[in-house]
Structure formats: structure tokens, C-alpha cells
Amino acid sequence: MGGNVSTEQRVLDVVLSFAEDETLPELLRHVVESACDLIDAPYGALAVINGHKELLEFDQSDGRAQITTGDPRSIGVADFLGAPVKIHGETFGNLFLAGKPQFTDQDRDILTALATAAGSALEHLDRYEQTRKREVWLRAAAEVTTNLLTGTNGRDALYLVAKTARRTADADFAAVVLPDHNGDLVIEVTDGGAYDAEGMRVPKDGTVSYRVYESGEAECHDEGTVPMVPGPCAVVPLTVGERTIGVLIVARPKDEPSFDDPELIEAFAAQAALVLEFTRAQGDTERIAVLEDRDRIARDLHDLVIQRLFGLGLGLQGLTGMSARPALTDRISGFVEEVDHTIREIRRTIFSLQEPPSGGTSLRGQILNAVHESARLLGFEPDVSLEGPLDTVVPDQLRPDLLATLREALTNVVRHARAKHVAVAVSVNRTMTRLELTVSDDGRGLPLADDRGGAPHHAGGLANMAARARRHHGECAVDSIPGAGVGITWFVPLVLQEASWR
């Protein structure tokens, strides 16, 4: 390049100073200002042809700088000097100068040198920016991992993932989308945004979320691609190994920059998904351990404690016939009643141990509660037998009629049977095609037709039970022996029940 030493030194100093700029707007403005100053041109511009294709123009006469759209010719600049600015072998933009009466070969060489130096500085700034972003996302992933591994779980864990992703991506909205028990995608949690989408189902046809969930490939889109998200968004899979467990969405307001770093968001999502799955598995392991411990305690109480108390009660009952002293006999009878009461309390404890640790009442628990409520009116605890996968196989819409039938049957026993023993059995057969409830007692049996005090009530109650069975394609059978009790068998087919539910 021709020219005196002072000009070359000035160019070198300017080129070296480009490395001091830390942001893209700062660097672009510095390049334009330096070009105008070194070549003594009143007008300079750097037209960025990627991204939003914005034009940074600089007017040397008054030092103004602004962003417009277009190129020098569109704003009335006829005679100009230009040089391409390239990054990684591709043209990033064009550096233009105008307003000078005549540009020399030296001007062209200086502008070319500045454009080349600007490209190198932009490459360095791009690498620096990528490194900085990577560090930010790594810190975000570490923060989420630490919080999840130190006690944050459940929905709080999902909120933490959404909140951290939104903040780190400089986004306005974030959502975690997970499949429900039917495999349909549901927006579980959201963070930010002006709308509440939690609990909403995601349509299957043509939606980005389903496409990402099924393919496992992240997608970035401009404005209006995702429903309820007017601006640009990134949709990335939450993957654990080869399995996708959900989708993470981050979005910015309309007219904001698009997401150009989906791989960083995807790496964060993969780390978050891994930790979420780990904490979920850890929670399942802990719950299994609790259930196993409860089951062991329940077995010990039933097999050891209750049997010993039962033997003690029988032994005390045997002593009542050996004593001729009424006062001693009464005391022994009192001890026998106390033993029976203790056995009933232990049985209730066993029933409570069989409830899920989550605090929700299972079907088994609801049945046991209904039986326990009747025990206070009967004066004794009915025998209860529960068999089969009741909590997992019996549909939700069937449970209210099952419990209502059970309560009606026990109420009839309380009011009319004068029974000393009641047995309740609820079971699902081995093929899981039939649910059966039986309630039997050793009372007086059903009233005769001419017993006007009881027959109408029994008839109404039995009719209700039969109607509830027919509602689910089932039947209700009654077996009564005068003076020997009543047996009620209520059953419904689970196969038809499941078909009608779908």
C-alpha cells in the first residue's frame, strides 16, 4: 500500500484499536468513523447484509450516527467507494465512503485494509460473544442442576427450568411442555408473557411443539409461527439419551431479534431434562422404599401382633367359664373387650399404612373409610377383603357408584339386620375384566312382604344398587335367608366399562 509512513502508522493504530471494542454496534461505528477520518470522506456507511440487513450510516460533518435500511444509492449517494467485510469467508456487509470529490488508489487500499481488519475483529468478537453465551448457559445449567439436586422437585423444578431458560435467553416467555398419561402434550408451566397457558393441550396437527417432540430436533422460527407466541421463538426437545420427555419453548416479543443459538438452548434443555429425570427416578425410589417399609410394618402387625392379641383374647374368654366370682368374670370380659378394641385400632393402622404417601385417597382407602364409618354405628369392625389392582384398573367414573352401593348396603345392615358379623369384599379378577362387591351379614335377613315397616325401604335401596350396576352394564344379586342374613353381590364388567369410557 502506497503513502507516507505516518498514514501507514495511523492505519496500523486504527486496526489495532478495533480489538478494544466489546460490542457489535461499538465496533461497527468505530470502523465507519475511522474510515471517514483516514480517507477524509464526509460520509461513511457499513451496510450489514445479513440479519436484519440494517445500514449504519455516519455523517462526518456533525458526528451523527443512526440506523436506516437500504444502501448508499437508496439515500442519494451517487459516487462512493466500497469494500466487502467478510467473516469466516462469507460477506458480512459492505463498507462505503462517499462525499469526497475524487477517491484515489491509496484511498481504495486503505478502505480495503480497514474492511479486512474489521472482518478479523468481527470474527474475534463473534468468538468472544459465542464463548460468553456458552458460559452464561453453562452457569444456568449448573444453577438448575444444583437446585434440583438439593431439594427442588415437582412443579417447582419445572418452574425453575422455565424461569432460568427465559432469563438466560433474554426472552419474554418460556414454557415447559410435557406429555400427559394419554401421550398428549400439555403446557405444564410457564414463566413470563402476558397470557396464562398452563394446562392447555397442544394440538397435534401442524404444531412445532409436536414436531420437535417427535423428531427430537430443535427449531427456531420468526414471528407468528407458534400459537400465542407473536414474536420469534426457539422450541427445543427435553431429551434423556435417545428419549424425548418433553419440549422447552422460549420466545421474545414481536420485532425482537431471532434466536441464533439454538444449540446452546438445546444443551441447557438436555442437561435440565437429565436432572429432572434423575430427581424423578430418585423420588420414585424413595416412594418405593417408603411403601416397602410400610408393607413390612403392616405384615408384622397383622401376622404377629394381631395374632398374639387374638390368642390372648381367646385365652381370657376361656377364663370366664372357670371363675365362680361374678366380679372377676366381669373384669375378664372387660379385658377381652379392650383386646378386641386394640385389634380394631391396629387394623385401622394397617389400613392407613396401605394408603399412598402422596396424601391422595386411593380407591382402597375410600372403601376402608366407608367401612370404618359404618363400624361406629354397627358397634364392631366388619371384615374387609380387597383383592386385585383396584387403584389402577377401576375407572374413575365407576368409583362413585361402587362406593355409593357399599354405603347403601352397610346402612341397610345398620338399620335392619341386627347383625353380629359383616363381611365386605371388593375384588378385580385375574383377567381384569370384572369388578365385584359383596356385602354379607348374619342378621335377620330381608323383611317379609307383609312387614310394612321395612320392606319398602329395603326395596328402594336394592333398586338403587341395581340401577347403579345397570348404568355400567352390570348386575346386582341379592341372596337372603330369613333369620340367617343377607348377601349382596354387585358386579360390573370392566372391559365394557373401558370401551364406553373411550
Backbone hydrogen bonds, N-H to C=O, Kabsch-Sander energy under -0.5 kcal/mol:
donor,donor_aa,acceptor,acceptor_aa,energy
8,E,4,N,-1.7
9,Q,5,V,-2.9
10,R,6,S,-2.3
11,V,7,T,-2.5
12,L,8,E,-2.6
13,D,9,Q,-2.8
14,V,10,R,-2.3
15,V,11,V,-2.8
16,L,12,L,-2.5
17,S,13,D,-1.8
18,F,14,V,-1.0
18,F,15,V,-0.7
19,A,16,L,-1.1
20,E,17,S,-1.6
21,D,18,F,-1.3
27,L,23,T,-2.2
28,L,24,L,-2.6
29,R,25,P,-2.3
30,H,26,E,-1.9
31,V,27,L,-2.4
32,V,28,L,-2.1
33,E,29,R,-2.6
34,S,30,H,-2.4
35,A,31,V,-2.3
36,C,32,V,-2.4
37,D,33,E,-2.3
38,L,34,S,-2.9
39,I,35,A,-2.1
40,D,36,C,-1.0
41,A,36,C,-1.6
43,Y,98,A,-1.8
44,G,58,F,-2.6
45,A,96,F,-2.6
46,L,56,L,-2.6
47,A,94,N,-2.7
48,V,46,L,-0.8
48,V,54,E,-2.4
49,I,47,A,-0.6
49,I,92,F,-1.5
50,N,92,F,-0.8
53,K,50,N,-2.1
55,L,68,T,-3.2
56,L,46,L,-2.2
56,L,54,E,-0.5
57,E,55,L,-0.7
57,E,66,Q,-1.9
58,F,44,G,-3.6
59,D,64,R,-1.7
60,Q,42,P,-2.8
60,Q,58,F,-0.7
61,S,42,P,-0.6
62,D,59,D,-0.8
63,G,59,D,-1.7
64,R,59,D,-0.7
66,Q,57,E,-1.5
68,T,55,L,-2.5
68,T,66,Q,-0.5
70,G,53,K,-0.7
74,S,71,D,-1.2
75,I,71,D,-0.7
75,I,72,P,-1.0
76,G,73,R,-1.3
77,V,72,P,-2.4
78,A,76,G,-0.7
80,F,78,A,-0.7
81,L,97,L,-2.8
83,A,95,L,-1.8
85,V,93,G,-3.1
86,K,84,P,-0.6
87,I,90,E,-3.2
90,E,87,I,-2.1
92,F,85,V,-3.1
93,G,85,V,-1.7
94,N,47,A,-2.1
95,L,83,A,-3.1
96,F,45,A,-3.8
96,F,94,N,-0.6
97,L,81,L,-2.4
98,A,43,Y,-2.8
99,G,79,D,-0.8
108,R,104,T,-1.9
109,D,105,D,-2.4
110,I,106,Q,-2.8
111,L,107,D,-2.7
112,T,108,R,-2.3
113,A,109,D,-2.5
114,L,110,I,-2.7
115,A,111,L,-2.6
116,T,112,T,-2.5
117,A,113,A,-2.6
118,A,114,L,-2.7
119,G,115,A,-2.0
120,S,116,T,-2.0
121,A,117,A,-2.7
122,L,118,A,-2.6
123,E,119,G,-2.2
124,H,120,S,-2.5
125,L,121,A,-2.8
126,D,122,L,-2.7
127,R,123,E,-2.6
128,Y,124,H,-2.5
129,E,125,L,-2.7
130,Q,126,D,-2.7
131,T,127,R,-2.5
132,R,128,Y,-2.7
133,K,129,E,-2.8
134,R,130,Q,-2.6
135,E,131,T,-2.5
136,V,132,R,-2.3
137,W,133,K,-2.6
138,L,134,R,-2.5
139,R,135,E,-2.5
140,A,136,V,-2.1
141,A,137,W,-2.7
142,A,138,L,-2.5
143,E,139,R,-2.5
144,V,140,A,-2.4
145,T,141,A,-2.6
146,T,142,A,-2.6
147,N,143,E,-2.3
148,L,144,V,-2.7
149,L,145,T,-2.3
150,T,146,T,-0.8
151,G,148,L,-0.9
152,T,147,N,-2.2
156,D,153,N,-1.0
157,A,153,N,-0.6
157,A,154,G,-0.6
158,L,154,G,-1.2
159,Y,155,R,-2.7
160,L,156,D,-2.1
161,V,157,A,-1.9
162,A,158,L,-2.4
163,K,159,Y,-2.9
164,T,160,L,-2.4
165,A,161,V,-2.3
166,R,162,A,-2.4
167,R,163,K,-2.3
168,T,164,T,-2.5
169,A,165,A,-2.3
170,D,167,R,-0.9
171,A,166,R,-2.7
172,D,251,A,-2.6
173,F,251,A,-2.0
174,A,191,D,-1.9
175,A,249,I,-2.2
176,V,189,V,-2.2
177,V,175,A,-0.5
177,V,247,V,-3.2
178,L,186,V,-2.3
180,D,184,D,-2.6
183,G,180,D,-1.8
186,V,178,L,-2.8
187,I,200,M,-2.7
188,E,176,V,-1.7
188,E,186,V,-1.1
189,V,176,V,-1.3
191,D,174,A,-2.5
193,G,172,D,-1.2
197,A,195,Y,-0.7
199,G,187,I,-3.5
200,M,197,A,-2.0
202,V,185,L,-2.7
206,G,204,K,-0.5
207,T,204,K,-0.7
211,R,207,T,-1.9
212,V,208,V,-2.8
213,Y,209,S,-2.5
214,E,210,Y,-2.6
215,S,211,R,-2.2
216,G,212,V,-2.8
219,E,235,V,-2.5
221,H,233,C,-2.7
224,G,229,V,-0.6
225,T,222,D,-1.1
226,V,229,V,-0.5
229,V,226,V,-2.1
233,C,221,H,-2.2
234,A,250,V,-2.8
235,V,219,E,-3.1
236,V,234,A,-0.5
236,V,248,L,-2.7
238,L,246,G,-2.6
239,T,237,P,-0.9
240,V,243,R,-3.6
243,R,240,V,-1.9
245,I,238,L,-3.0
245,I,243,R,-0.6
246,G,238,L,-0.9
247,V,177,V,-2.7
248,L,236,V,-3.1
249,I,175,A,-2.7
250,V,234,A,-2.3
251,A,173,F,-2.7
252,R,232,P,-2.6
256,E,253,P,-1.7
260,D,258,S,-0.6
264,L,261,D,-0.9
265,I,261,D,-1.4
266,E,262,P,-2.9
267,A,263,E,-2.0
268,F,264,L,-2.0
269,A,265,I,-2.7
270,A,266,E,-2.4
271,Q,267,A,-2.1
272,A,268,F,-2.8
273,A,269,A,-2.8
274,L,270,A,-2.2
275,V,271,Q,-2.1
276,L,272,A,-2.8
277,E,273,A,-2.6
278,F,274,L,-2.1
279,T,275,V,-2.9
280,R,276,L,-2.2
281,A,277,E,-2.6
282,Q,278,F,-2.7
283,G,279,T,-2.5
284,D,280,R,-2.4
285,T,281,A,-2.5
286,E,282,Q,-2.3
287,R,283,G,-2.6
288,I,284,D,-2.6
289,A,285,T,-2.3
290,V,286,E,-2.3
291,L,287,R,-2.7
292,E,288,I,-2.9
293,D,289,A,-2.2
294,R,290,V,-2.8
295,D,291,L,-2.8
296,R,292,E,-2.2
297,I,293,D,-2.4
298,A,294,R,-2.8
299,R,295,D,-2.4
300,D,296,R,-2.5
301,L,297,I,-2.7
302,H,298,A,-2.4
303,D,299,R,-3.5
304,L,300,D,-2.2
305,V,300,D,-1.4
306,I,301,L,-2.9
307,Q,302,H,-0.6
308,R,304,L,-2.1
309,L,305,V,-2.6
310,F,306,I,-2.9
311,G,307,Q,-2.3
312,L,308,R,-2.4
313,G,309,L,-2.7
314,L,310,F,-2.2
315,G,311,G,-2.3
316,L,312,L,-2.4
317,Q,313,G,-2.4
318,G,314,L,-2.1
319,L,315,G,-1.1
320,T,316,L,-0.9
320,T,317,Q,-0.7
321,G,317,Q,-0.6
321,G,318,G,-0.6
322,M,319,L,-1.2
323,S,319,L,-0.6
323,S,320,T,-0.6
329,T,325,R,-2.2
330,D,326,P,-2.5
331,R,327,A,-1.9
332,I,328,L,-2.4
333,S,329,T,-2.4
334,G,330,D,-2.2
335,F,331,R,-2.1
336,V,332,I,-2.2
337,E,333,S,-2.4
338,E,334,G,-2.1
339,V,335,F,-2.3
340,D,336,V,-2.4
341,H,337,E,-2.5
342,T,338,E,-2.3
343,I,339,V,-2.3
344,R,340,D,-2.2
345,E,341,H,-2.2
346,I,342,T,-2.3
347,R,343,I,-2.3
348,R,344,R,-2.1
349,T,345,E,-2.0
350,I,346,I,-2.4
351,F,347,R,-2.4
352,S,348,R,-2.3
353,L,349,T,-1.9
354,Q,350,I,-1.0
354,Q,351,F,-0.6
355,E,352,S,-1.3
359,G,356,P,-1.4
362,S,360,G,-0.6
366,Q,362,S,-2.4
367,I,363,L,-2.5
368,L,364,R,-2.5
369,N,365,G,-2.4
370,A,366,Q,-2.1
371,V,367,I,-2.2
372,H,368,L,-2.6
373,E,369,N,-2.2
374,S,370,A,-1.5
375,A,371,V,-1.4
376,R,372,H,-0.9
377,L,373,E,-0.6
377,L,374,S,-0.6
378,L,374,S,-2.6
379,G,375,A,-2.3
383,D,422,V,-2.6
385,S,424,V,-2.2
387,E,426,V,-2.3
390,L,388,G,-2.2
392,T,389,P,-0.5
393,V,389,P,-2.2
394,V,390,L,-1.2
398,L,395,P,-1.1
399,R,395,P,-1.0
399,R,396,D,-0.5
402,L,398,L,-1.8
403,L,399,R,-2.6
404,A,400,P,-2.4
405,T,401,D,-2.2
406,L,402,L,-2.1
407,R,403,L,-2.5
408,E,404,A,-2.3
409,A,405,T,-2.4
410,L,406,L,-2.3
411,T,407,R,-2.4
412,N,408,E,-2.1
413,V,409,A,-1.6
414,V,410,L,-2.3
415,R,411,T,-2.4
416,H,412,N,-2.4
417,A,412,N,-0.7
417,A,413,V,-1.3
418,R,413,V,-0.8
423,A,440,S,-2.7
424,V,383,D,-3.1
425,A,438,T,-2.5
426,V,385,S,-2.7
427,S,436,E,-2.3
428,V,387,E,-1.3
429,N,434,R,-1.7
432,M,429,N,-1.8
435,L,492,V,-2.6
436,E,427,S,-2.5
437,L,490,W,-3.3
438,T,425,A,-2.6
439,V,488,I,-2.0
440,S,423,A,-2.3
441,D,486,V,-1.9
442,D,421,H,-1.3
444,R,417,A,-1.8
451,D,448,L,-2.0
452,R,450,D,-1.5
454,G,451,D,-1.5
455,A,451,D,-2.5
458,H,454,G,-2.3
459,A,455,A,-2.7
460,G,456,P,-2.4
461,G,457,H,-2.5
462,L,458,H,-2.8
463,A,459,A,-2.1
464,N,460,G,-1.9
465,M,461,G,-2.0
466,A,462,L,-2.5
467,A,463,A,-2.4
468,R,464,N,-2.2
469,A,465,M,-1.9
470,R,466,A,-2.6
471,R,467,A,-1.8
472,H,468,R,-0.5
472,H,469,A,-1.3
473,H,470,R,-2.0
474,G,469,A,-3.1
475,E,491,F,-2.0
477,A,489,T,-3.2
479,D,487,G,-2.9
481,I,485,G,-2.3
483,G,444,R,-3.2
484,A,481,I,-2.9
485,G,481,I,-0.9
487,G,479,D,-3.2
488,I,439,V,-2.5
489,T,477,A,-2.9
490,W,437,L,-3.4
490,W,488,I,-0.5
491,F,475,E,-2.4
492,V,435,L,-2.1
494,L,433,T,-1.6
495,V,433,T,-0.8
497,Q,493,P,-1.4
498,E,494,L,-2.4
499,A,495,V,-2.1
500,S,496,L,-2.5
501,W,497,Q,-1.6
502,R,498,E,-1.7
